[in-house]
Amino acid sequence: MPVRLSTLLASFLVTSMFTFASAAYASSVVQRSIVGIIEQSPLVFEGKVTAINVEENGKRIFTWVTFDVLDVVKGSYSESQIHLRYTGGSSGGKTLTVVDQTIPSFGEHGIYFL
């Protein structure tokens, strides 16, 4: 099923907050066109979050997010799922956050740029 450009643009606006992380106490966003972001991303896919697992490793917390890959918009990926690790999350009463990063929620559906 082909993805329309309007769907990509709308999804980009929703998911762009996941793309940009910056240093604490300062925040800046590099202005890029949707075409530029697509060109720089080796894999762009439409997916749905089907599982979230948190692991604690000393002082660090990581969140593994499993996506069902519904459609590959750009690049090559033959598996039905993809597992991505995000720095941050909550475990054992502790929370680690990365400024300007939002970890996808269970059930979330969108277009993701890797």
BELCOR-V931647 format. One record per residue. RES is the residue in one letter. D_LAST is the distance of its C-alpha to the last C-alpha in Angstrom with 2 decimals. Layout:
RES,D_LAST
RES,D_LAST
This chain:
M,20.63
P,19.23
V,17.23
R,19.20
L,18.01
S,19.67
T,17.61
L,14.33
L,15.96
A,17.27
S,14.14
F,12.36
L,15.34
V,15.14
T,11.53
S,11.50
M,13.32
F,10.47
T,8.66
F,11.87
A,13.79
S,17.10
A,20.27
A,22.94
Y,25.68
A,23.87
S,21.14
S,19.90
V,17.37
V,16.54
Q,17.43
R,15.17
S,15.73
I,13.55
V,14.21
G,13.11
I,9.68
I,9.34
E,10.96
Q,8.85
S,5.47
P,6.44
L,5.30
V,6.21
F,8.46
E,11.36
G,12.20
K,14.86
V,15.20
T,18.05
A,18.53
I,18.22
N,19.77
V,20.62
E,21.80
E,23.92
N,24.27
G,27.12
K,26.27
R,22.55
I,21.05
F,17.74
T,16.52
W,15.01
V,13.60
T,14.06
F,12.78
D,14.87
V,12.94
L,15.20
D,13.99
V,11.54
V,11.45
K,10.08
G,9.97
S,11.85
Y,11.73
S,15.25
E,15.27
S,16.13
Q,14.18
I,11.14
H,11.83
L,9.72
R,11.91
Y,12.39
T,15.24
G,18.02
G,19.95
S,23.62
S,25.82
G,29.58
G,30.34
K,27.95
T,24.89
L,22.29
T,20.26
V,17.81
V,18.85
D,16.94
Q,14.44
T,14.95
I,14.15
P,13.89
S,17.39
F,18.95
G,19.24
E,16.65
H,15.42
G,12.81
I,10.06
Y,6.50
F,3.81
L,0.00
